Amino acid sequence: MIDALWSVWWLWLAAALVLGVVEMLLPGFIFLGFAIGAAVTGLLLLIVTPSLPLLLLIFAALSLAAWLLLRHRFSLPSGQVKTFKDDING
């Protein structure tokens, strides 16, 4: 029964939605990579139903690729350091 839950496409999309909400509450582009990986995995399950180990490998690879793309897209330019000019305490 547990193995059957992994192959339900809408559970992956629901997990993607939950991870997206967690990303809004705790920003940092960490949970967003997992959310994108879960969403694409859920959409992939509409087409094909792989075994559980292969499905988890696909999810991990998609999440890593999404995280790397987000990091590349939203990172500071090379050699630049984020500085703060105003202090909230003073």
MOBELQUI-V756287 format. One record per pair of residues at least 12 apart in sequence whose ideal C-beta (glycine too) atoms are under 10 Angstrom apart, sorted by sequence separation. I is the first residue (numbers start at 1). GAP is how many residues later the second one is. D is the distance in whole Angstrom. If there is no record, write none. Layout:
i/gap/d
I/GAP/D
I/GAP/D
This chain:
i/gap/d
19/12/5
20/12/7
22/12/9
23/12/6
18/13/9
19/13/8
22/13/8
23/13/10
45/13/10
19/14/9
20/14/9
21/14/9
41/14/7
44/14/7
19/15/5
20/15/4
41/15/9
44/15/9
16/16/10
18/16/10
19/16/4
20/16/9
18/17/8
19/17/9
41/17/6
42/17/10
16/18/8
17/18/8
19/18/9
20/18/9
40/18/8
41/18/5
44/18/8
15/19/8
16/19/5
19/19/6
20/19/8
40/19/9
41/19/10
15/20/8
16/20/7
18/20/9
19/20/9
41/20/10
16/21/8
17/21/9
37/21/8
38/21/7
41/21/6
15/22/10
16/22/4
17/22/8
37/22/5
40/22/5
41/22/9
15/23/5
16/23/4
37/23/7
39/23/9
40/23/9
14/24/9
15/24/9
16/24/8
37/24/8
38/24/8
12/25/9
13/25/7
16/25/8
17/25/10
34/25/8
37/25/4
38/25/8
40/25/9
12/26/5
13/26/6
15/26/9
16/26/6
34/26/10
36/26/7
37/26/3
40/26/8
11/27/9
12/27/7
13/27/10
15/27/8
16/27/9
36/27/7
37/27/8
39/27/9
12/28/9
13/28/9
14/28/8
34/28/9
35/28/9
37/28/8
38/28/10
12/29/5
13/29/4
33/29/9
34/29/5
36/29/9
37/29/6
12/30/3
13/30/8
33/30/5
34/30/10
36/30/4
37/30/8
11/31/8
12/31/8
32/31/10
33/31/7
35/31/8
36/31/8
9/32/9
10/32/7
12/32/9
13/32/9
31/32/10
33/32/8
34/32/8
9/33/5
12/33/6
13/33/10
33/33/4
34/33/8
36/33/9
8/34/9
9/34/7
11/34/9
12/34/10
32/34/7
33/34/3
36/34/8
6/35/10
9/35/8
10/35/9
32/35/8
33/35/8
9/36/4
10/36/10
31/36/10
33/36/8
8/37/7
9/37/5
29/37/9
30/37/7
33/37/6
7/38/6
9/38/9
29/38/7
32/38/6
33/38/8
6/39/9
9/40/9
29/40/10
30/40/9
7/41/10
8/41/10
29/41/5
30/41/10
7/42/5
29/42/7
32/42/10
6/43/10
7/43/8
12/43/9
6/44/10
7/44/9
15/44/10
19/44/10
29/44/9
6/45/9
7/45/8
29/45/6
6/46/5
29/46/9
5/47/10
12/47/8
3/48/9
4/48/10
7/48/7
3/49/6
6/49/6
2/50/9
6/50/8
3/52/10
6/53/10
